Amino acid sequence: MLVYVIRHGQTDWNAEGRLQGQKDIPINAIGRGQATRNGETLRELVGSADGFDFVASPLWRTRETMERIRTAMGLDPAGYRTDELLKELSFGDWEGSTTAEIKKTAPERLRERSKNKWSFIPPGEDAESYEILSWRIGAWLASLKGPTISVSHGGVLRSLFRIIGNVDEDEAANMPIHQDRIVRIELSEGDAGDGTVAKGSIAWI
């Protein structure tokens, strides 16, 4: 099963180094250009994408990215669905802050995070770790029924590299996640889809 996954275009908070999590921040002018170019690349790869399911995280930055991608592909911008499982991980009370700001108010917690970023849960009632997010993304993989084009978030792509590519936890948590490139996933039949290593291949294109 072929799956293409794109991170949303750049936001002002991305540019400022702020933890976004599930805050609904729009993409900026750079992000809009990235989305359009990714759509042009997908048009070259899959043409009109007949037989593909289009699905995005419900946050506005992913929906706007998806709509610009579909427009660049010559498709109805509204012809996609959303899935709550694709939301970015929640950074809890840290959302909206930069690491420099957190270092001033909670240096001990930031040091704790740097030691085990994959499993660290920030303060806050709804906060998640990358490990917790990977369970959600495993469930999303298990729900796929055919070729898919998806727009989601940096944490989601980190989870996919961990689940499918068997990337080390520390590497997955810290790897750069591009906003102007596309990830191609080839899933084999019978993937576990439960947060364990799935069968298949994953790579940037």
N, C-alpha and C positions, 0 to 999 in steps of 0.2 A: 504494500500500500504506500503510495507516494504522498508525502506531506511537505508543504512549504510553510515555514514559520518566519514572520517578520516582526521585529520589535517596532513599537510605535516611533514616530519621528521625534526629534529633539523638542524638549520643552524649555521654558526659561529656567525652571527648577533644575533640569539636567545641566544646563549651562552653568548654573550657580553651585552645583554640587550638593543640592538639597535632597534629602531622602523623601521620595514621593509616596511610595507605598500605594495606598488606596485613595489618596487625595485626588480629586478630579481636576487635574491641571491640563490645559489645552496645549497642543503643539504650537511652536512658534514658526516664523518664516523659514528658518533653516529646516525645521521638521516637515513643513509642507512640501518643500523641494525634495527632501529625502523620500517622502511617501510617493510622490509622483514618479521619481526615478525608479524606485523599486517596482512600481506598477508597470513601467515601461519594460523593465527587465523581465518581469513575469509574463508580459505579453509575448516577448520573444521566446520564452521557455515553453509556454503552454497554450499560446494563441488565445482563443476565446474561452479556454478552460472548461470545455464541455465535460460534464460528469464530476466536476469538482464541487465540494461543499465549501462555502466561505463562512468563516466563523471568527468572531473577535471577542475580546474581553469587553464587558459592558462599560468600561470607563471611557470618557469622551476622547482622550488622546488616542486610544486604539481605534475607536469608531471613526474618528475623522481621518486617521491614517488609512483605514480600510476603504473608506469612501473615496479618498483620493487615489488609492491604488486601483480600485475598480473603474474609476473614471479614466485613468491612464490606459487601462486595458480595453476601453471602449464598451464597458458594461454599465448597467444601471447601478449608480452608486449605492442605492438602498437595498440591493439584492443580496443581503447577507443576514446571518443571525448572530446572536450573542450567547455567551456561555459564562455563567458565574465562576466556573472552575478555573477560568483563564485569568482571573484578576491577579494583580501583583500581590506579593506577600505584604502583610500589614507590618509596618515598622512601629506601630503603637504610638506611644507618647513622643517618639523621636521624629515623626513625620513633619516635614517642613523645616527641619534643622539641618545644618551642615555638620560634618564630623568635627570641624574646628569649634563650633558652638557647643556640641555635646562634650568635647574634651574639657571645656571650662566648667560645665555643670555636673558631669558624671564621668570623670576620668577613669575611675576604677571599672565601671561597666564597659567603657570603651576598650580598655585593656583586655577585659574578659572576652569581649567580642573578637578582638584581633587574634586571640589564642585558638578559638574554635568558631570561626565565623559561620560555618555551615549549620551548626546546631544551636547557635546562640539565639535566644528569644529576647527582644528588646522589652523594656518596661511598658506596661499598658495592658488593659484587659483583653484586647483582641489581637495582640501582637503575635507574630509567627516567626519561625525559623525557616531557613531554606529547606531543612529536612521536612518540616510540616508541609510546606508548599509542594514538595515533591510528591507527597501522598495525593494531593489534589490533582497534580498533573498526571500521575499514574492513572487515576480514575478517568481523566479526560482522554488519555490515550486509549484506554479500554472501551470508551464510548464511540470511537471513530468507526464509521461503517464504510468508508470509501475514500478516494483521493480528496485531500483537504488543503485549503489555503487559509492560514490563520494569522491574525495580528494580535500580539500580546505584549509581554513585558520582559525586562532584563532577567528578573528572577525566574520567570517561566522558562526562558531559554537556558539558564544555568541548570535548572532541574532536568531539562531534556538532555543536555550533554551528560549529566550525571546518570540518568536512568538508561539512556540508549547507548551513549558512548563510553559508559563506565569510567568517566573522568573522576579522578581523585576528589574527595570532598573539598579539600582546601583549594585545589586548582579551580574547581567548578565555582566556588563561592567568590573567587577573585578574578576570574577570567574576564577580559573585556568583551562586552556585548555590543556589537555595532548596530547603528540605526540606519545605515545606508547600504546594508547587505542583507542577503537572504540565506536562511538555513534550509538545506534540503535533507529530508529524512526519508529513508526507505525502511518501512516496517515489515518484518516477516510475519507470517501467520502464527497465531497462538501466543502473542505477547502477553506477559503477565498483567501489565497495566495496574500494578498495585504498589508502585514505588520501588520495586526491585528492578534489576537490570533487564531491560527489554531487548529482544532480538532485533537487530537491524543496524543501519548505518546512519550517521549524522555528520554533516560537514557544511561549512560556509561555502557559498558560491558567489 
